[in-house]
């Protein structure tokens, strides 16, 4: 899938996550939410990583940012944290917004090493983060 497709998916995913449950906006963009969830389930992790890189850079609400953190990014770190933690750490050190995004990631079933490294570079913000 090329970048234009990922941009389209990111736009629809963000619109769907921003919308209230049961609204036409949520329903019409549900396809993108299920697409992104499917990448986690199918192990399409590089595609998931590229989606995260596109989505977090958008002008999105804290609610959507929290969903990105506790959904796709957390899934990536749980499934393949050892393979992605170097990139995650580097980006968090270079980009405050990404470091803040990590503030919404829960440990879930990450390895001790991955979780420790996430905690070392993440920042918390806002009332959205409940942990």
MDTraj code that builds the backbone (N, CA, C; nanometers):
import mdtraj as md
import numpy as np

residues = "UNK UNK UNK UNK UNK UNK UNK UNK UNK UNK UNK UNK UNK UNK UNK UNK UNK UNK UNK UNK UNK UNK UNK UNK UNK UNK UNK UNK UNK UNK UNK UNK UNK UNK UNK UNK UNK UNK UNK UNK UNK UNK UNK UNK UNK UNK UNK UNK UNK UNK UNK UNK UNK UNK UNK UNK UNK UNK UNK UNK UNK UNK UNK UNK UNK UNK UNK UNK UNK UNK UNK UNK UNK UNK UNK UNK UNK UNK UNK UNK UNK UNK UNK UNK UNK UNK UNK UNK UNK UNK UNK UNK UNK UNK UNK UNK UNK UNK UNK UNK UNK UNK UNK UNK UNK UNK UNK UNK UNK UNK UNK UNK UNK UNK UNK UNK UNK UNK UNK UNK UNK UNK UNK UNK UNK UNK UNK UNK UNK UNK UNK".split()
xyz = np.array([
    [0.0844, -0.1177, 0.0000],
    [0.0000, 0.0000, 0.0000],
    [0.0892, 0.1244, 0.0000],
    [0.0652, 0.2144, -0.0927],
    [0.1505, 0.3323, -0.0999],
    [0.1034, 0.4405, -0.0030],
    [0.1829, 0.5465, 0.0063],
    [0.1578, 0.6496, 0.1062],
    [0.0244, 0.7201, 0.0866],
    [-0.0174, 0.7385, -0.0391],
    [-0.1454, 0.8057, -0.0606],
    [-0.2586, 0.7248, 0.0014],
    [-0.2511, 0.5948, -0.0082],
    [-0.3522, 0.5108, 0.0549],
    [-0.3448, 0.5224, 0.2071],
    [-0.2251, 0.5263, 0.2617],
    [-0.2116, 0.5416, 0.4064],
    [-0.2653, 0.6768, 0.4525],
    [-0.2459, 0.7805, 0.3739],
    [-0.3014, 0.9109, 0.4079],
    [-0.4538, 0.9075, 0.4084],
    [-0.5110, 0.8411, 0.3112],
    [-0.6570, 0.8279, 0.3046],
    [-0.7086, 0.7503, 0.4251],
    [-0.6406, 0.6425, 0.4575],
    [-0.6795, 0.5629, 0.5739],
    [-0.6641, 0.6450, 0.7018],
    [-0.5534, 0.7167, 0.7136],
    [-0.5316, 0.7997, 0.8329],
    [-0.6418, 0.9045, 0.8478],
    [-0.6789, 0.9696, 0.7391],
    [-0.7862, 1.0704, 0.7453],
    [-0.9171, 1.0084, 0.7929],
    [-0.9515, 0.8931, 0.7361],
    [-1.0771, 0.8272, 0.7732],
    [-1.0710, 0.7730, 0.9163],
    [-0.9568, 0.7176, 0.9552],
    [-0.9406, 0.6650, 1.0912],
    [-0.9572, 0.7779, 1.1929],
    [-0.8925, 0.8901, 1.1676],
    [-0.9005, 1.0053, 1.2577],
    [-1.0444, 1.0556, 1.2665],
    [-1.1115, 1.0680, 1.1526],
    [-1.2512, 1.1136, 1.1525],
    [-1.3398, 1.0165, 1.2296],
    [-1.3163, 0.8869, 1.2099],
    [-1.3953, 0.7865, 1.2809],
    [-1.3702, 0.7867, 1.4305],
    [-1.2453, 0.8016, 1.4702],
    [-1.2113, 0.8034, 1.6127],
    [-1.2582, 0.9321, 1.6804],
    [-1.2659, 1.0405, 1.6051],
    [-1.3114, 1.1682, 1.6613],
    [-1.4630, 1.1715, 1.6801],
    [-1.5344, 1.0924, 1.6027],
    [-1.6805, 1.0938, 1.6053],
    [-1.7359, 1.0137, 1.7235],
    [-1.8540, 1.0516, 1.7647],
    [-1.9237, 0.9785, 1.8710],
    [-1.9777, 0.8463, 1.8170],
    [-1.9823, 0.7461, 1.9027],
    [-2.0350, 0.6145, 1.8643],
    [-2.1777, 0.6292, 1.8117],
    [-2.2080, 0.5554, 1.7073],
    [-2.3427, 0.5535, 1.6516],
    [-2.3746, 0.6670, 1.5557],
    [-2.2833, 0.7597, 1.5371],
    [-2.3084, 0.8713, 1.4459],
    [-2.2751, 0.8305, 1.3031],
    [-2.3338, 0.8991, 1.2060],
    [-2.3001, 0.8690, 1.0661],
    [-2.1507, 0.8851, 1.0368],
    [-2.0866, 0.9829, 1.0985],
    [-1.9424, 1.0052, 1.0775],
    [-1.8624, 0.8833, 1.1247],
    [-1.8994, 0.8298, 1.2394],
    [-1.8315, 0.7113, 1.2923],
    [-1.8561, 0.5911, 1.2008],
    [-1.9803, 0.5718, 1.1633],
    [-2.0164, 0.4567, 1.0800],
    [-1.9504, 0.4632, 0.9428],
    [-1.9464, 0.5816, 0.8819],
    [-1.8917, 0.5929, 0.7462],
    [-1.7390, 0.5771, 0.7434],
    [-1.6749, 0.5904, 0.8577],
    [-1.5293, 0.5754, 0.8639],
    [-1.4860, 0.4487, 0.9374],
    [-1.5809, 0.3665, 0.9752],
    [-1.5496, 0.2443, 1.0492],
    [-1.4560, 0.1527, 0.9714],
    [-1.4655, 0.1552, 0.8393],
    [-1.3797, 0.0712, 0.7551],
    [-1.2319, 0.0960, 0.7852],
    [-1.1952, 0.2219, 0.8093],
    [-1.0546, 0.2545, 0.8355],
    [-1.0114, 0.2039, 0.9727],
    [-1.0997, 0.2138, 1.0694],
    [-1.0689, 0.1648, 1.2040],
    [-1.0461, 0.0135, 1.1991],
    [-1.1301, -0.0583, 1.1291],
    [-1.1130, -0.2036, 1.1191],
    [-0.9894, -0.2389, 1.0359],
    [-0.9580, -0.1582, 0.9360],
    [-0.8369, -0.1816, 0.8557],
    [-0.7131, -0.1752, 0.9440],
    [-0.7048, -0.0716, 1.0267],
    [-0.5877, -0.0538, 1.1135],
    [-0.5813, -0.1665, 1.2172],
    [-0.6949, -0.2017, 1.2763],
    [-0.6958, -0.3147, 1.3699],
    [-0.6504, -0.4427, 1.3017],
    [-0.6901, -0.4602, 1.1775],
    [-0.6530, -0.5791, 1.1018],
    [-0.5034, -0.5923, 1.0809],
    [-0.4356, -0.4795, 1.0640],
    [-0.2897, -0.4865, 1.0475],
    [-0.2241, -0.5471, 1.1701],
    [-0.2731, -0.5119, 1.2884],
    [-0.2193, -0.5716, 1.4115],
    [-0.2449, -0.7216, 1.4128],
    [-0.3677, -0.7594, 1.3824],
    [-0.4066, -0.8999, 1.3885],
    [-0.3356, -0.9847, 1.2833],
    [-0.3080, -0.9268, 1.1673],
    [-0.2446, -1.0008, 1.0582],
    [-0.0924, -0.9912, 1.0612],
    [-0.0389, -0.9142, 1.1553],
    [0.1056, -0.8991, 1.1635],
    [0.1648, -0.8087, 1.0568],
    [0.0850, -0.7204, 1.0011],
    [0.1344, -0.6238, 0.9017],
    [0.1893, -0.5024, 0.9768],
    [0.2991, -0.5263, 1.0476],
    [0.3471, -0.4303, 1.1462],
    [0.4196, -0.3113, 1.0859],
    [0.4879, -0.3294, 0.9762],
    [0.5526, -0.2132, 0.9140],
    [0.4471, -0.1181, 0.8584],
    [0.3411, -0.1708, 0.8051],
    [0.2295, -0.0870, 0.7579],
    [0.1667, -0.0133, 0.8763],
    [0.1501, -0.0834, 0.9878],
    [0.0959, -0.0221, 1.1089],
    [0.1870, 0.0913, 1.1561],
    [0.3170, 0.0689, 1.1570],
    [0.4140, 0.1710, 1.1975],
    [0.4044, 0.2936, 1.1062],
    [0.3971, 0.2713, 0.9758],
    [0.3873, 0.3831, 0.8820],
    [0.2581, 0.4615, 0.9030],
    [0.1490, 0.3913, 0.9312],
    [0.0222, 0.4577, 0.9628],
    [0.0372, 0.5455, 1.0867],
    [0.0980, 0.4927, 1.1916],
    [0.1187, 0.5688, 1.3160],
    [0.1979, 0.6953, 1.2866],
    [0.3030, 0.6830, 1.2065],
    [0.3869, 0.7981, 1.1726],
    [0.3079, 0.9064, 1.0997],
    [0.2167, 0.8662, 1.0151],
    [0.1333, 0.9633, 0.9441],
    [0.0283, 1.0229, 1.0376],
    [-0.0412, 0.9391, 1.1119],
    [-0.1553, 0.9846, 1.1923],
    [-0.1154, 1.0781, 1.3066],
    [-0.0087, 1.0480, 1.3786],
    [0.0227, 1.1294, 1.4960],
    [0.0669, 1.2704, 1.4574],
    [0.1162, 1.2867, 1.3365],
    [0.1635, 1.4189, 1.2925],
    [0.0484, 1.5115, 1.2537],
    [-0.0703, 1.4574, 1.2397],
    [-0.1866, 1.5382, 1.2038],
    [-0.2307, 1.6223, 1.3232],
    [-0.3090, 1.7227, 1.2944],
    [-0.3675, 1.8065, 1.3991],
    [-0.4891, 1.7313, 1.4518],
    [-0.4688, 1.6566, 1.5609],
    [-0.5759, 1.5723, 1.6144],
    [-0.6000, 1.6046, 1.7609],
    [-0.7208, 1.5757, 1.8046],
    [-0.7588, 1.6023, 1.9437],
    [-0.6869, 1.5068, 2.0385],
    [-0.6880, 1.5406, 2.1658],
    [-0.6295, 1.4506, 2.2661],
    [-0.7033, 1.3180, 2.2692],
    [-0.8346, 1.3199, 2.2459],
    [-0.9123, 1.1951, 2.2430],
    [-0.8590, 1.1024, 2.1335],
    [-0.8384, 1.1563, 2.0146],
    [-0.7888, 1.0756, 1.9030],
    [-0.6439, 1.0343, 1.9285],
    [-0.5649, 1.1250, 1.9831],
    [-0.4270, 1.0919, 2.0177],
    [-0.4232, 0.9773, 2.1195],
    [-0.5125, 0.9823, 2.2174],
    [-0.5203, 0.8753, 2.3175],
    [-0.5577, 0.7428, 2.2528],
    [-0.6499, 0.7461, 2.1569],
    [-0.6894, 0.6235, 2.0873],
    [-0.5757, 0.5688, 2.0014],
    [-0.4978, 0.6573, 1.9429],
    [-0.3817, 0.6154, 1.8645],
    [-0.2770, 0.5500, 1.9547],
    [-0.2575, 0.6091, 2.0734],
    [-0.1586, 0.5561, 2.1683],
    [-0.2014, 0.4199, 2.2229],
    [-0.3236, 0.4132, 2.2736],
    [-0.3710, 0.2918, 2.3410],
    [-0.4200, 0.1857, 2.2427],
    [-0.4218, 0.2196, 2.1146],
    [-0.4615, 0.1243, 2.0118],
    [-0.3422, 0.0826, 1.9279],
    [-0.3264, 0.1435, 1.8098],
    [-0.2204, 0.0998, 1.7180],
    [-0.0791, 0.1015, 1.7755],
    [-0.0398, 0.2084, 1.8456],
    [0.0974, 0.2128, 1.8972],
    [0.1197, 0.1090, 2.0061],
    [0.0255, 0.0971, 2.0971],
    [0.0377, -0.0048, 2.2018],
    [0.0408, -0.1447, 2.1410],
    [-0.0470, -0.1697, 2.0440],
    [-0.0478, -0.3003, 1.9773],
    [0.0880, -0.3314, 1.9159],
    [0.1454, -0.2343, 1.8473],
    [0.2753, -0.2535, 1.7841],
    [0.3817, -0.2908, 1.8873],
    [0.3819, -0.2191, 1.9993],
    [0.4830, -0.2439, 2.1021],
    [0.4610, -0.3773, 2.1747],
    [0.3373, -0.4194, 2.1859],
    [0.3077, -0.5494, 2.2473],
    [0.3503, -0.6623, 2.1536],
    [0.3138, -0.6497, 2.0276],
    [0.3384, -0.7569, 1.9312],
    [0.4853, -0.7646, 1.8904],
    [0.5461, -0.6488, 1.8681],
    [0.6810, -0.6478, 1.8103],
    [0.7697, -0.5409, 1.8726],
    [0.7511, -0.5151, 1.9996],
    [0.8277, -0.4116, 2.0673],
    [0.9779, -0.4212, 2.0480],
    [1.0388, -0.5386, 2.0672],
    [1.1839, -0.5473, 2.0501],
    [1.2301, -0.5049, 1.9104],
    [1.1479, -0.5243, 1.8103],
    [1.1850, -0.4871, 1.6748],
    [1.1635, -0.3404, 1.6417],
    [1.0851, -0.2714, 1.7232],
    [1.0518, -0.1315, 1.6949],
    [1.0986, -0.0336, 1.8014],
    [1.1411, -0.0812, 1.9164],
    [1.1713, 0.0090, 2.0272],
    [1.2840, 0.1063, 1.9947],
    [1.3831, 0.0649, 1.9175],
    [1.4903, 0.1589, 1.8810],
    [1.4339, 0.2778, 1.8036],
    [1.3456, 0.2509, 1.7077],
    [1.2842, 0.3591, 1.6292],
    [1.1938, 0.4457, 1.7165],
    [1.1192, 0.3805, 1.8054],
    [1.0292, 0.4528, 1.8960],
    [1.1092, 0.5463, 1.9861],
    [1.2155, 0.4951, 2.0458],
    [1.3006, 0.5777, 2.1327],
    [1.3601, 0.6958, 2.0579],
    [1.4136, 0.6699, 1.9403],
    [1.4778, 0.7762, 1.8626],
    [1.3780, 0.8858, 1.8282],
    [1.2598, 0.8469, 1.7827],
    [1.1585, 0.9449, 1.7467],
    [1.1114, 1.0228, 1.8691],
    [1.0948, 0.9555, 1.9816],
    [1.0516, 1.0232, 2.1045],
    [1.1542, 1.1258, 2.1506],
    [1.2810, 1.0973, 2.1293],
    [1.3868, 1.1912, 2.1680],
    [1.3896, 1.3127, 2.0760],
    [1.3495, 1.2937, 1.9513],
    [1.3530, 1.4010, 1.8518],
    [1.2232, 1.4804, 1.8440],
    [1.1125, 1.4214, 1.8860],
    [0.9807, 1.4798, 1.8611],
    [0.8957, 1.4741, 1.9885],
    [0.8723, 1.5910, 2.0460],
    [0.7964, 1.5997, 2.1704],
    [0.6542, 1.5448, 2.1558],
    [0.5932, 1.5657, 2.0411],
    [0.4567, 1.5158, 2.0221],
    [0.4539, 1.3633, 2.0267],
    [0.5546, 1.2998, 1.9695],
    [0.5595, 1.1537, 1.9746],
    [0.5860, 1.1062, 2.1171],
    [0.6713, 1.1764, 2.1887],
    [0.6970, 1.1425, 2.3286],
    [0.5681, 1.1533, 2.4101],
    [0.4895, 1.2559, 2.3824],
    [0.3601, 1.2716, 2.4497],
    [0.2643, 1.1598, 2.4097],
    [0.2686, 1.1183, 2.2829],
    [0.1858, 1.0072, 2.2373],
    [0.2169, 0.8818, 2.3189],
    [0.3431, 0.8573, 2.3456],
    [0.3823, 0.7409, 2.4268],
    [0.3239, 0.7468, 2.5670],
    [0.2911, 0.8678, 2.6145],
    [0.2289, 0.8817, 2.7461],
    [0.0937, 0.8135, 2.7573],
    [0.0320, 0.7843, 2.6438],
    [-0.0978, 0.7178, 2.6440],
    [-0.0916, 0.5686, 2.6219],
    [0.0284, 0.5149, 2.6140],
    [0.0462, 0.3709, 2.5949],
    [0.0433, 0.3018, 2.7313],
    [-0.0330, 0.1960, 2.7401],
    [-0.0366, 0.1132, 2.8605],
    [0.0623, -0.0017, 2.8423],
    [0.1060, -0.0584, 2.9526],
    [0.2035, -0.1677, 2.9440],
    [0.1472, -0.2893, 2.8733],
    [0.0243, -0.3259, 2.9063],
    [-0.0368, -0.4428, 2.8462],
    [0.0562, -0.5618, 2.8682],
    [0.0977, -0.6322, 2.7635],
    [0.1860, -0.7477, 2.7815],
    [0.3235, -0.7254, 2.7170],
    [0.3700, -0.5998, 2.7189],
    [0.5044, -0.5708, 2.6675],
    [0.6082, -0.6390, 2.7550],
    [0.7206, -0.6676, 2.6952],
    [0.8309, -0.7232, 2.7736],
    [0.8794, -0.6169, 2.8734],
    [0.9455, -0.6630, 2.9779],
    [1.0002, -0.5691, 3.0770],
    [1.0928, -0.4678, 3.0113],
    [1.1786, -0.5151, 2.9210],
    [1.2747, -0.4252, 2.8577],
    [1.2049, -0.3189, 2.7727],
    [1.1091, -0.3606, 2.6913],
    [1.0382, -0.2641, 2.6059],
    [0.9639, -0.1636, 2.6927],
    [0.8936, -0.2095, 2.7944],
    [0.8175, -0.1196, 2.8805],
    [0.9098, -0.0206, 2.9521],
    [1.0212, -0.0678, 3.0001],
    [1.1179, 0.0195, 3.0673],
    [1.1679, 0.1279, 2.9719],
    [1.1948, 0.0911, 2.8500],
    [1.2448, 0.1871, 2.7520],
    [1.1361, 0.2858, 2.7107],
    [1.0123, 0.2397, 2.7011],
    [0.8996, 0.3305, 2.6730],
    [0.8872, 0.4328, 2.7852],
    [0.8892, 0.3862, 2.9091],
    [0.8752, 0.4757, 3.0231],
    [0.9862, 0.5800, 3.0289],
    [1.1044, 0.5438, 2.9843],
    [1.2186, 0.6350, 2.9910],
    [1.2060, 0.7532, 2.8946],
    [1.1298, 0.7380, 2.7868],
    [1.1228, 0.8448, 2.6864],
    [0.9845, 0.9078, 2.6717],
    [0.8882, 0.8600, 2.7472],
    [0.7535, 0.9132, 2.7286],
    [0.7245, 1.0283, 2.8231],
    [0.6310, 1.1110, 2.7806],
    [0.5818, 1.2211, 2.8627],
    [0.4317, 1.2050, 2.8766],
    [0.3786, 1.2486, 2.9879],
    [0.2338, 1.2442, 3.0092],
    [0.1772, 1.3835, 2.9920],
    [0.0525, 1.3890, 2.9523],
    [-0.0147, 1.5174, 2.9452],
    [-0.1645, 1.4972, 2.9481],
    [-0.2348, 1.6026, 2.9876],
    [-0.3793, 1.6076, 2.9792],
    [-0.4521, 1.5083, 3.0673],
    [-0.5810, 1.5293, 3.0775],
    [-0.6646, 1.4444, 3.1605],
    [-0.7058, 1.3171, 3.0871],
    [-0.6741, 1.3067, 2.9579],
    [-0.7099, 1.1882, 2.8812],
    [-0.6367, 1.0657, 2.9322],
    [-0.5122, 1.0860, 2.9763],
    [-0.4301, 0.9737, 3.0188],
    [-0.4673, 0.9337, 3.1607],
    [-0.5178, 0.8134, 3.1758],
    [-0.5610, 0.7671, 3.3066],
    [-0.4615, 0.6768, 3.3749],
    [-0.3353, 0.6861, 3.3401],
    [-0.2351, 0.5964, 3.4002],
    [-0.1015, 0.6645, 3.4058],
])
top = md.Topology()
chain = top.add_chain()
for i, resn in enumerate(residues, 1):
    res = top.add_residue(resn, chain, resSeq=i)
    for name in ("N", "CA", "C"):
        top.add_atom(name, md.element.get_by_symbol(name[0]), res)
traj = md.Trajectory(xyz[None], top)
